[in-house]
Amino acid sequence: MKQLYATIRNGSVLLWRSGWNSPLCTAARDAQSAVVYGSELVVGFRNGSTTVFRIIGDGSNAVPVRTTR
């Protein structure tokens, strides 16, 4: 699988695959930071909480696993 990475545009987390010219999915909204670690996406939100998402299969979706406040 090609390298996945996340960007933030207007508070929305976009999940990308390197070499592609469009995002695979929008994983979260109202975000302040986002980092991909292997098959997990860690998102810090503006309200101070952090959620770990599991990236599903080809990167076309990410589901929340746990949230800390």
C-alpha positions in Angstrom: 0.0 0.0 0.0 1.3 3.5 -0.9 2.0 6.0 1.9 -1.0 7.7 3.4 -0.9 11.2 4.9 -3.4 13.7 6.3 -3.9 17.4 5.7 -6.3 19.9 7.2 -8.4 22.2 5.1 -10.9 24.6 6.8 -10.9 22.3 9.8 -11.6 19.1 7.8 -9.1 16.2 7.9 -8.4 14.9 4.4 -6.8 11.5 4.0 -4.5 11.2 0.9 -2.4 8.6 -0.8 1.0 9.7 -2.1 0.9 10.2 -5.9 -2.9 10.8 -6.0 -4.3 14.2 -6.9 -7.5 13.9 -4.8 -8.2 12.9 -1.2 -9.4 9.4 -0.4 -11.9 10.6 2.2 -12.7 13.3 4.7 -12.1 11.7 8.1 -13.1 14.4 10.6 -14.3 18.0 11.0 -13.4 20.8 13.4 -9.8 19.5 13.6 -6.7 21.3 14.7 -4.1 18.6 13.9 -3.9 15.2 12.2 -1.1 12.6 11.9 -1.0 9.2 10.3 0.8 6.4 12.2 0.7 3.2 10.1 -3.0 2.2 9.9 -4.1 4.8 12.5 -5.0 8.4 12.2 -4.7 10.6 15.3 -6.8 13.8 15.2 -6.6 16.7 17.7 -9.8 18.7 17.8 -10.4 22.4 18.6 -12.3 21.5 21.7 -9.2 19.8 23.2 -10.1 16.2 22.6 -8.0 13.7 20.6 -9.5 10.8 18.7 -7.7 7.8 17.2 -9.2 6.5 14.0 -8.4 3.1 12.4 -7.9 3.5 8.6 -9.9 0.9 6.8 -8.5 -1.1 3.9 -7.5 1.1 1.0 -7.8 4.3 3.0 -11.3 5.2 1.7 -12.6 5.4 5.3 -11.5 5.9 8.8 -13.5 4.8 11.9 -13.1 6.2 15.4 -11.5 3.8 17.9 -11.1 5.9 21.1 -11.3 9.5 22.2 -9.6 11.3 25.1 -10.7 14.6 26.5 
